[in-house]
Amino acid sequence: MRKFLFLLILIGVIACSKEEEPTLFQLLPTEKTGIDFSNNLTYQDDFNPYIFKNFFNGGGVAIGDLNNDGLVDVFFCGNMVDNKLYLNKGNFQFEDNTQKAGVASKNVWSSGVSFADVNGDGWLDIYVCKSGRPAGELRHNELFINQGLDENGQVQFKEQAKAYGIADEGLSAHAAFFD
């Protein structure tokens, strides 16, 4: 029994002293990246997983160069929080451009997002699917057409889902465009 216990301890010491292999990725803090997004869900008596079966499906994320500067930007969909658009400044540093770009989709459940150059003007547009409670002014899917850069060099968008005939009010869970 003593030999077995000694062998078990020896194996444990050897296993713990082994160097870990380097990882391909590492977690970068908000202070470094500028990205501060959390898709927090809050259980409510009138809106929860028992009433809305897709409560925990999540929001969605899209990446692409929205301002044509050669850097990949990030868009997060929010369920019970606003969407967020982060423009890439390089070196893993991002700037929250949500309010300036007009893409927050306040007080509505966003459930999926895709970037595509819908109108063929060379600028990526944003298509956001909606789900959740079937009510509200912004309940329809949204198509944010990229207006290019303003006089301050900020990318701007105009919501035009109705004009393009795609303001669907069904419960959408994913947005995808394929060539």
C-alpha positions in Angstrom: 0.0 0.0 0.0 2.9 2.4 0.8 4.5 1.7 -2.5 1.2 2.5 -4.3 0.8 5.7 -2.3 4.4 6.7 -3.1 3.9 6.0 -6.8 0.7 8.0 -6.8 2.4 11.0 -5.2 5.3 10.7 -7.6 3.0 10.7 -10.6 1.2 13.8 -9.2 4.4 15.7 -8.7 5.7 14.9 -12.2 2.4 15.8 -13.8 2.2 19.2 -11.9 5.8 20.1 -12.7 5.4 19.6 -16.5 5.6 22.9 -18.4 2.4 23.9 -20.2 2.5 24.2 -24.0 2.1 27.8 -25.3 -1.4 28.7 -26.4 -2.5 30.2 -29.7 -4.8 32.8 -28.0 -4.8 34.9 -24.9 -7.5 36.9 -23.2 -7.0 40.6 -23.6 -8.6 43.0 -21.0 -11.1 45.7 -21.9 -8.6 48.3 -20.9 -6.3 47.1 -23.8 -9.0 46.4 -26.4 -11.7 49.0 -25.7 -14.3 46.3 -26.2 -16.8 46.2 -23.4 -19.8 44.1 -24.4 -21.8 41.7 -22.4 -25.1 40.2 -23.6 -26.7 40.0 -20.2 -30.1 38.3 -19.9 -32.4 38.9 -17.0 -35.2 36.5 -16.1 -38.5 38.4 -15.9 -42.0 37.0 -14.9 -43.5 38.0 -18.3 -40.4 37.2 -20.4 -38.2 34.1 -19.7 -37.1 30.8 -21.2 -40.5 29.2 -20.4 -42.4 31.8 -22.4 -39.8 32.5 -25.1 -38.1 29.2 -26.1 -35.2 31.0 -27.8 -34.3 33.0 -24.7 -30.8 31.6 -24.5 -30.0 31.5 -28.2 -27.7 34.5 -27.9 -27.2 37.5 -30.2 -24.6 37.2 -32.8 -21.5 38.8 -34.0 -20.2 39.9 -37.4 -16.7 41.0 -38.4 -15.7 43.0 -41.5 -14.2 46.3 -42.6 -17.1 48.8 -42.4 -15.1 52.0 -42.8 -12.8 50.7 -45.6 -9.6 51.4 -43.7 -8.2 47.8 -44.1 -8.9 46.8 -40.5 -11.6 44.3 -39.4 -14.4 45.9 -37.3 -16.7 44.1 -34.9 -20.5 44.2 -34.4 -22.2 42.5 -31.5 -26.0 41.9 -31.3 -27.6 42.5 -28.0 -30.7 40.7 -26.7 -31.7 42.7 -23.6 -28.9 45.2 -24.2 -28.2 47.5 -27.2 -26.1 46.3 -30.1 -22.5 47.5 -30.2 -20.2 48.5 -33.1 -16.5 48.6 -32.4 -14.2 50.1 -35.1 -10.7 48.7 -35.3 -7.9 51.2 -34.6 -5.2 48.6 -35.1 -3.0 46.7 -32.6 -6.1 45.0 -31.0 -7.5 48.4 -30.0 -11.2 49.3 -30.8 -13.4 52.3 -30.4 -17.1 52.1 -29.6 -18.8 53.8 -32.6 -22.4 52.6 -31.9 -24.0 55.9 -31.2 -22.2 57.9 -33.9 -23.1 55.2 -36.5 -26.8 54.9 -35.3 -26.9 51.1 -35.0 -27.8 50.5 -31.3 -31.3 49.1 -31.9 -32.4 50.2 -28.5 -35.1 48.3 -26.6 -35.5 45.4 -29.1 -34.1 41.9 -29.1 -31.4 41.5 -31.9 -30.7 37.8 -32.7 -28.3 37.7 -35.6 -26.2 40.0 -37.8 -24.4 39.8 -41.2 -22.3 42.2 -43.2 -22.7 42.4 -46.9 -22.5 45.1 -49.6 -26.2 45.0 -50.3 -26.3 48.0 -52.7 -23.0 47.3 -54.5 -21.3 50.7 -53.6 -18.1 49.2 -52.1 -19.2 49.7 -48.5 -20.3 46.9 -46.2 -23.9 47.2 -44.9 -25.3 45.7 -41.7 -28.4 43.4 -41.6 -29.7 42.7 -38.1 -32.4 40.0 -37.4 -34.9 40.6 -34.6 -36.7 38.2 -32.2 -38.0 38.3 -28.7 -41.3 40.1 -27.8 -43.4 40.6 -30.9 -44.1 44.3 -30.4 -42.5 47.7 -30.7 -41.4 50.2 -33.3 -38.1 48.5 -34.1 -39.4 44.9 -34.0 -38.7 44.4 -37.7 -35.4 43.2 -39.0 -33.1 46.2 -39.8 -30.9 46.9 -42.8 -28.3 49.6 -42.0 -27.0 50.9 -45.4 -23.5 52.3 -45.1 -23.4 56.0 -46.0 -19.6 56.1 -46.0 -17.6 58.5 -43.9 -18.8 61.9 -42.7 -16.7 65.1 -42.5 -15.1 63.8 -39.3 -14.1 60.5 -40.8 -16.8 58.5 -38.9 -18.7 55.8 -40.7 -22.5 56.4 -40.9 -25.5 54.2 -41.5 -29.1 54.7 -42.5 -31.8 52.1 -41.6 -33.6 51.1 -44.8 -35.1 47.7 -44.4 -38.6 48.9 -45.4 -37.2 50.6 -48.5 -35.5 47.3 -49.6 -38.6 45.3 -48.8 -36.9 43.2 -46.0 -38.4 44.6 -42.8 -39.6 41.2 -41.7 -41.4 41.1 -38.4 -41.2 37.3 -37.9 -39.0 35.7 -35.3 -35.6 35.7 -37.1 -32.7 33.9 -35.5 -29.9 34.3 -38.0 -28.8 36.6 -40.8 -26.6 35.3 -43.6 -25.6 36.5 -47.0 -23.8 34.3 -49.5 -22.2 35.2 -52.8 
